[in-house]
Every structure is written in C-alpha cells, then in structure tokens.
Amino acid sequence: MQAILKHLSTWLFQLRGAQQGPIVLVQRRIFILPARAGLVFALMLLLMLSGSINYSLSLGFILTFLLASLAISAMLHTFRNLAGLHVSPVRTAPVFAGQTAHFGVYLQNPTHADRFNIALTHARLDPYTVDIPAGESVIATAAVPAVRRGILRPGRMTLSTRFPLGLYNAWSYVEF
C-alpha cells in the first residue's frame, strides 16, 4: 500500500528532482484548491440556495447564481495568474554556516497581462511576494537557512498565488 501511495504522490506532485534551465509553468505544473475563505463562500452559497428554494425567492436565485459564477471566474483568474510564467534560477551569494542564504528566482512574464501577488517560499517560511508587470521580469528570493558547511541546495520551492479574491490557492513547485 505504501508503494502505491508513493507512486501516486510521485505522479501527482511530479517529484522528479532538480531540473535544468528555465521552467515554464503550464497546466500540468499548477495545482489549485479552495482556500478556507473559498470553503466558507461555498457553504454560504449552499445556504443561500437552500433559502431561495425554500421560500421561492427569484432574486435569491439570481444573487446565488451570480455569486457562483463569480467564484468560477475567480478560479480561472487564479490559475491564469501563474500560467505561462518562465522561472529560472539566479546565482546566489555565498554565506557562512548558520546564516541565511537567499536563493533568487528569475520570474519572467511573456504575456500581455500583469501578474499580481505571486509568492515564493521555501518550506512554507516567510513568503516573498512580487507583482510582475506585463512583458517584464522580476527577481524573487527565498530564504533558506544554511545549517551546515558545503554546497547548499535549496530543494523544492513553491510559487503560489491567491489573487484575485482569495477564494482559491494556486501553487506550483520548482526545484533547480
């Protein structure tokens, strides 16, 4: 059973190790799930729908379905905020053992749409949030503690966003 779970985890989260060169965030690399606010919003929509059905409220149906379509549109925009980004590693300055290394990631936005509130984090510690204008590039950094001497590899870093409404959390893993 553990072998099956390990194989499923490897396939689902693409645990393939470090990759060379720039990474393009495409559909298979981006994961999206509802945030806590999204779950509360869905519960509120269910309560509004049940109230509209119970009392035959036409305006209640209109409001419920309007808000549901807003949530579906927000899911698309949250996904599109990460889709198409080009991610490349940046050379890191050397540090001593016990200090914090700041690994840079070069985020390039080749599209004509601005990207907002993109967070880079390592091991869910101190996210570094950037906005990327259309057709431009930004360097984001992730802080990694250097616990020992020698070559330090940052491992898996996470690019995530909750833009525009905070109902969904979209993320992608990058490892150089």
Secondary structure, DSSP 4 states (H G I P E B T S, - for coil): -HHHHHHHHHHHHT------S-EE--GGG-EEEE-HHHHHHHHHHHHHHHHHHHHT-HHHHHHHHHHHHHHHHHHHHHHHHHTT-EEEEE------TTSEEEEEEEEE--SSS-EEEEEEEETTEEEEEEEE-TT-EEEEEEEEE--SSS------EEEEE-TTTSSEEEEEEE--
